């Protein structure tokens, strides 16, 4: 089969690879009908996530048709079913899974010892996301093996299109969780750092959950225009001091809730600040650039909530612990517990309250995946989201 593979830093190639097969009784094989390139994939390509190996199949946002099931799969999942696959792999029975903390599953990462050394405790397995999270083949391919399939797919029984439901695999639940962690109350002002796909969905979710005003912060005019088209306020951090602008927009108090939808590859509008963290990275004094996180903490009103859904992988410098502690800020974060949100969000899509398709700007065949990565990584042709069709 054809699959998009990591072939080195800043290099992906569509290669011929062996078809997946049933390896455990609860596996299923899914013929991919739609998959997507995620901002988190860029962290792999850019070399910020360790343990990638040449030939690893990328992709953790995918859906398709079940074409084979193992003998131990629950009979409710059958060949021919149309399914969306969540990016974290959950066992469904461990303590974190029972608490609906699915991305913290204790049983699905065969390389748990590696992640335990880095994070203190193991994380769940993740498709197409390095050997740190299990080395599972991803979904930017013609077929994929789905592990513990009856616990890790959402069946789509309606006539909703792939593009309406594909993002239930990751970015829509991630954006929603970012807003939900804010405990939004009526009248709240919510500021979102990052107007990429996850940031856009965090904005939509904040509005659905009752925010009075939503503010988008980014530097790309086309991303800010996309946010403005939905009625959100916008701030371009390259030509505006973000904290000052937020104070002005909130009567001097700061946003009630702040969402970091950027993560470890953040950029800063001031060149000397940007250079500082670039230099720290170069000498391995820190692995991540925390501009957005620092700014969110310093900008949030006292007693507010900072929600972090942008991916961080290692260590950061100059974390403003004093501001966090002395101003009674609540910091919430996590890889998304996708399984928890898939059915409720499917309902909101079906009711027309959320339109995931609004962020799609490019549709390409799987064979043009390297072009898609180039467009997305380098923000060419106003690229916001790439969907790939095998």
C-alpha positions, 0 to 999 in steps of 0.5 A: 500500500501507499503511505506517507512516511517520515524519512528524516528531519524536514522530510516526508515521502509517500512510499510503498509499505507492507499492508497492515494485518491483524496482530491481536484478536481485538484489532481491526483493519480500516480502509482509509477514506479521509485523513489530515495533516495536523499541526502536531505532525509538524513537531515530528517533521521539525525534529522536536519530538524524539524517537522517530525512525526512518519509514515511520508512517505518519498521521493521527487524524483518520477515518474509513471503512472497516474491512477486517476484524479480529476474532475478539472484537465486539460483534457490534463492530462489523466489516463495512462499518464507517468509523472515525478513529481517535488519536489516543489509544485507550484500553477502557478499563484502567484507572485513567480510562475509567475516569475518562482521562483516555490520553493517560491510559496505562495499558496501550503504550508498549514503550511506556518506559520511554515516556515515563523517563521523560514525563514521570509517568507513561502516556497512552499510545498514539497513532503515527506519533513516534516510538515515545508513544508506542511506534504505532503506524499512522493513518496517512495511508491507504489502510491502518491497523486499529488497536483494541478496535471496539474501544477505539472507534466511533461508528458513523451511522448518519449520512454526514460527509467525511469532512464533517466528521473527520476532525472528531479524531483530534482537533475538534475535541481538542479545541472543545476540551480547551474551552471546556477546561475554562469553565466558561460562564456567561459574559466571559471574555476568552482569548485564544492564542493561535488561530490555526485549526485547533485555535479556530475550534477552541473559539467556536467551542468557547462561543457554544459554551457561552462566552460573550467575547472571543479574541483570536491572537495570531500573526497570519492575516489569513488566519485572523481573517478566518476568525474575524469572519466568524465574529471574533475580535483579532489581534496581530501580535507582530504589530500590536502589544498583545497584553496592552491590547487585551487590557484595552479590550477588557476594561483593564482587567484582562481576559477571564479565560485564556487558551494556549492553542500554540504549543512548543513552536510558538513565535514572538512578535519582538525579535529579541524575545524570539531570538532568546528562546531560539538560542536556548533551543540551539544549545539544548537549554530548553526544548520548547518555545513557551511564548504563548504560554508566558503571555497567556499567564501574564495577560489573564485576569487575576483568578482566571483560568489558563487552558493549555492544549498546544502540545509541549514535549519537554522543558521550558525556560522563564515560566512565570510561576510568580504570576501564576501563584500570586494571582490565583490563576488556575492552569489546566492542560492535557492531551485531549481525551478524545473518546469523551467528546466524540459523541457529544460533538457529533451531536452538535455537528448534526444539529448545525451548531458546529461546522468543522468543514469551515477550516478546510482550505486544501484537499489533496490525494495521498500521493501529494502528501509532501506538497501538503506538508510544505503548504501547511508548514510554510503557510503557503497559499493561505493554507489552514487545513489539508485533507488527504484522500487515499 
